[in-house]
Amino acid sequence: SAYCAILADQMMRHGVPGARAFVDAGLDYRARSGESHYDAELLRLRAELAGGRGAAAEADLKEAVALARGRGARRDALAASLSLARLLHGDGRDEEARTLLAEACTGFDDEEAA
């Protein structure tokens, strides 16, 4: 699922069609193998590829944040939180977005950010 997440991310960034197929393949592999290391990133990508809007995208992003936090994967939690905050802001839920980002940034210090 790591390769699927990396490929889908790069395809999405460069506007190459077909990224969703790699996200789906990664999530399918996870379901069959039990590997869950890239679940949060795959869910984040699926939400982004769906336009980052709507109830399904919000559910994917909330699950991505929870999974990443549960694994202690702060980079993945921050990435999913940023995507979710954009969705919340777009829905006029600015206070929710601020709270989410404040929680995601807790624990990062200046050395880690550099």
C-alpha angles and dihedrals in degrees: 000000000000092000091046091053093047094047094046092048093051093044090051093048092051098041095246111155121236101050092126090063090059092048090051091047091051093049091046091051089051091053091051099040104032090232107145106168094109099035095109093050093045091051091048091051092048090053092047092048089052088060096267091265138105138037095295092053091047091050091049092049094047089050090047092052092048094047093048093047090048090055093044089242098150096176091054091044090052093048092049091044091053091051092047092047090054089052092048092047090050088054092051093253095129098151091054089049093050093049092048093050093046089054092046092052095048111113098024112115132190094268093054092047093053 
